[in-house]
Amino acid sequence: MSIFRKWVLAIGLFVAIVVDGVCSFYLHQFMDYGSFGAASLILPISVMLIGLFDDTNENEIWLALGTGIVADIYFYGFIGVYAVFLPLSCWICQKVARFLPEIFWARLIVVLLGTTIFVAYSWLIFNMIGIATTSIHGLLMSLLVNQGWTAGFFVCLYWIWGNLAQDYPFLIDLNAYRV
């Protein structure tokens, strides 16, 4: 059973991929303001929270890379957007977590900045390769809508990923440290 405990975080991220896809499919009609839409960012928020809660486990960066590859294939059909952003955001969040206080509001600010960077990064990639053609004005207005949804998802996911990251770190057997 200790082998299963090492992989709980990976299983949780797989569930987050599926839930993110389901929310994107069913909630897209509610996730807009006028003609400006928001993306379901459950997966990037989850990876950033894992990095903020467990800042010493280097294995979680590799988990973020694997999750990014699976998410890219699941959502887009090509590898690049999530496979680059998720490990980079996990690594940056681990570095930032060492200097920030371990409070809800500090982590919320980091996640809001991270999701803003993710949406802008996705916009840049999709405009460069011609998948989407959205103006900068559309991007900026969508960023505002995304901030609201990110705050809502953050509140819902904060304690879930906090408990998972602290109680079940990826590929670390905590039984070796218990007496």
ABEGO torsion letter per residue (X at the ends): XAAAAAAAAAAAAAAAAAAAAAAAAAAAAAABBEABBBBBAAAAAAAAAAAAABAABAAAAAAAAAAAAAAAAAAAGBBGAAAAAAAAAAAAAAAAAAABBBBAAAAAAAAAAAAAAAAAAAAAAAAAAGABBBBAAAAAAAAAAAAAAAAAAAAAAAAAAAAAAAABBBGBBAAAABX
